């Protein structure tokens, strides 16, 4: 399914083309980025813990890989919105919600460090990304169960 309007030239052509299962390539890219975001989130939390142990609250900084992962997720979800409007809008809202939650979770880690209490996992951001992963998985992998699902429904 090629997009009706090409706004970004080669990007629309590549990401708007169909991959395995008749799914847009960008949906696979988004699923991969969401899963990579889980990994960078884990790296960032481990780094926050080690920074806290070494130097306290002033040493805690954002992890560059996680920031890059968030930026890529935002930009790709906005590109997806230009290719598939409904799925892109839902994905963009979920991505923005996860990034905003991540911003506040980082600030929470700083507050915990200032109060000298153990750093918690970023539970809210993890929940937001799990919801995002469920939707990205639905968009990219529904074709796997489409046959049996159609037989039931």
C-alpha positions in Angstrom: 0.0 0.0 0.0 1.8 3.1 -1.2 0.8 6.4 0.5 -1.6 8.6 -1.4 0.5 11.7 -0.9 4.3 11.6 -0.8 5.6 14.3 1.7 9.1 13.1 2.4 10.1 11.5 -0.9 12.2 8.4 -0.5 11.3 8.0 3.2 7.6 7.7 2.3 8.5 5.3 -0.5 10.6 3.0 1.6 8.6 3.1 4.9 5.3 3.1 3.1 6.0 -0.1 1.2 4.7 -3.4 2.3 6.9 -5.9 4.1 6.1 -9.5 5.2 2.5 -10.1 5.9 1.3 -7.1 3.9 2.3 -4.8 6.8 4.0 -1.4 6.2 7.8 -1.4 6.8 7.5 1.5 9.2 5.4 -0.6 11.5 8.3 -3.1 11.8 10.7 -0.2 12.3 8.5 1.2 15.1 8.3 -2.2 16.8 12.1 -2.5 16.7 12.5 1.1 18.1 10.1 0.3 20.9 12.1 -2.8 21.8 15.3 -0.9 21.6 13.8 1.7 23.9 13.3 -1.0 26.5 17.1 -1.7 26.3 18.1 1.9 26.5 15.7 2.4 29.4 17.5 -0.5 31.3 20.9 1.0 30.5 19.8 4.4 31.7 18.5 3.1 35.0 21.7 1.2 35.6 23.7 4.2 34.9 21.5 6.4 37.2 22.1 3.9 40.0 25.9 3.9 39.5 26.0 7.7 39.2 24.1 8.0 42.4 26.4 5.6 44.2 29.5 7.5 42.9 28.5 11.1 43.4 24.9 11.6 44.6 22.1 13.5 43.0 24.2 16.0 41.1 25.9 13.3 39.1 22.7 11.8 37.7 22.4 12.7 34.0 20.3 11.5 31.1 21.6 8.6 29.1 22.4 9.8 25.5 21.4 6.5 24.0 18.0 6.7 25.7 17.5 10.3 24.7 18.3 9.3 21.1 15.9 6.4 21.3 13.1 8.7 22.5 13.8 11.2 19.7 13.8 8.5 17.0 10.6 7.1 18.4 8.9 10.6 18.2 10.1 11.3 14.7 9.3 7.9 13.4 5.8 7.9 14.9 5.2 11.4 13.3 6.4 10.0 10.0 4.0 7.0 10.5 1.2 9.5 11.0 1.8 10.9 7.5 1.7 7.4 6.0 -1.2 5.8 7.9 -3.2 8.4 9.6 -5.2 6.4 12.2 -2.4 4.1 13.3 0.1 6.9 13.2 -2.1 9.1 15.4 -2.6 6.4 18.0 1.1 5.6 17.9 2.2 9.2 18.2 -0.1 9.8 21.3 1.3 6.7 22.9 4.9 7.6 22.1 4.5 11.2 23.4 2.8 9.8 26.6 5.8 7.5 27.1 8.4 10.2 26.6 6.6 12.7 28.9 6.3 9.9 31.5 10.0 9.2 31.0 10.8 12.9 31.6 9.0 12.9 34.9 10.5 9.6 36.0 14.0 11.0 35.5 13.1 14.0 37.7 11.7 11.5 40.3 15.1 9.7 40.3 16.8 13.1 41.0 14.4 13.7 43.9 15.0 10.3 45.4 18.8 10.8 45.1 18.5 14.2 46.8 16.5 12.6 49.7 19.1 9.8 50.0 16.6 7.0 49.4 17.1 4.1 47.1 16.3 4.7 43.5 13.2 2.9 42.3 12.7 1.5 38.8 10.9 3.9 36.5 7.5 2.1 36.9 5.3 4.6 35.1 7.6 4.9 32.1 7.9 1.1 31.9 4.1 0.8 32.0 3.8 3.4 29.2 6.3 1.6 27.0 4.6 -1.8 27.7 1.4 -0.3 26.4 3.3 1.2 23.4 4.9 -2.2 22.7 1.6 -3.9 22.8 0.2 -1.5 20.2 3.3 -1.6 18.0 3.2 -5.4 18.2 -0.5 -5.4 17.3 0.2 -3.2 14.3 3.2 -5.1 13.1 2.4 -8.7 14.0 -1.4 -9.1 13.8 -1.0 -10.8 10.4 0.5 -13.8 12.2 -2.8 -14.6 14.0 -5.2 -13.0 11.5 -6.4 -16.3 10.0 -7.4 -18.0 13.3 -8.7 -14.7 14.7 -11.0 -14.2 11.7 -12.2 -17.8 12.1 -13.2 -17.1 15.7 -14.7 -13.6 15.2 
